[in-house]
Amino acid sequence: MTETFSALMQGFSVALQPLNLLWGLVGVTLGTAVGVLPGVGPALTVAMLLPLTVKLEPTGALIMFAGIYYGAMYGGSTTTILLNTPGESSSIATALEGNRMARKGRAGPALATAAIGSFVAGSIATVLLTLLAPLVVEVALKFGPAEYFALMVFAFVTVAAVLGSSTVRGLTTLFVGLLLGLTGIDEATGQMRFTFGVPELLDGIDVVVLAVGLFAVGETLYVAAYQSRQQDRMERISGSIWMSRDDWKRSWPAWLRATGIGFPFGTIPAGGAEIPTFLSYALEKKLSKHPEEFGHGAIEGVAGPEAANNASSTGVLVPLLTLGIPTSATAAILLAAFQNYGLQPGPLLFQTQGPLVWGLIASLYVGNVLLLVLNLPLIGLWVKVLAIPKPGLYAGILVFATLGAYSLHQSVVDLITLLVFGLMGFTMRRFGFPVAPAVIGLILGPLAEAQFRRALSISQGDLSVFVTQPISASLLALTALLIVGPYLWRKLRGGKVTAA
């Protein structure tokens, strides 16, 4: 505990440096502005900025990206409450009561409880991250190559299973990413793989180009094609934006309960913040002394889901920083940001890059305060952001994405692959295939291959090493259960229904 506290204090000395503080402010401001825009989420924004920040110092850039991440989580509530248009799937639960409150002239208190709830949940979740991360690192340091390979296989399957509408589609996208990860020179043998005689592919496919193509270009094309023609009706903010005493009384228990729900779900591959936000909404509806208000603008229905959303987004950083395992789409892009600077999140990162990691964690405390200071007084400004014409917005994103991808290596091949991945991302979104597993496959695939070969080298080619080690055997058994379990459950339920 003493070591953790001293490491955190060292992190604050990094996070409070004027330049890093500036990047944190830029991150939360940009994140909030982006979260406000319909159809533009944190994953798209971080992906678009990845190539533009390649020359920045790693600590400042990662602090900015973290600020964009949780700033966008809050910004989405403004669009949800005023337009009834959730920018992220994790904001759907907020829309159930938030827009109703806005229609009744209570948009101000709805936005206020979202902002303060995000601050409370984010702060508590960051404390839990600070306490939990060193414990996970201690366990992870005991992992050998076999355990790491089993962990990555488990991560592949769980993330592919929960980030899409079906396990099959998620696994299909994952295998596309794994195949792309094989491109380039094999480090073990020196042989060229899937380069098709293109010299620019000898170093492999750049994860930044893939991320920008799938998320920024593909997502923008999809939104422009299918959501730009929707007519949005924006509710005006009338009356006071401040919460009444009764609003405070009804909100603070919801904030605390939602934090307890959201943070654990963020730390496991459970599909992001959708499940905890709806669980929080259901719990508040059950415990409320005013159940008749649900469906007509109950403030607990805004306070709970928004706090759960923010707590979950902080919880995602636990497996990302300690194990290098992303459990959400935005976490996959953040992992790409680390690799963009030659850094691999995991237990060794805490040993080799301690000031950077703890500076990033300390910046979360600072960022939560900055978010609260920014959002409450500037609600009127964020509302005006909604007036940006959609054609100009989408065109700007495509221009920035293209320039950013070209600036990496000034290569025409990068532009061609960006266009190919953009069209692939558009097609995947159109037919319901999740895009995040492809990025995860490209990033973690080569690492999993290296650990697999290392384990076989140590065991002299004996494959049983993966099932004789307790940790790796347990992880592989859980992976198999995750694939086969739902099928067996459906067959069992089908048999019971037939018998009945």
Summary of the structure (lengths in Angstrom):
residues: 500
radius of gyration: 22.6
end to end distance: 56.6
largest distance: 73.3
contacts: 1945
relative contact order: 0.18
helix: 76%
strand: 1%
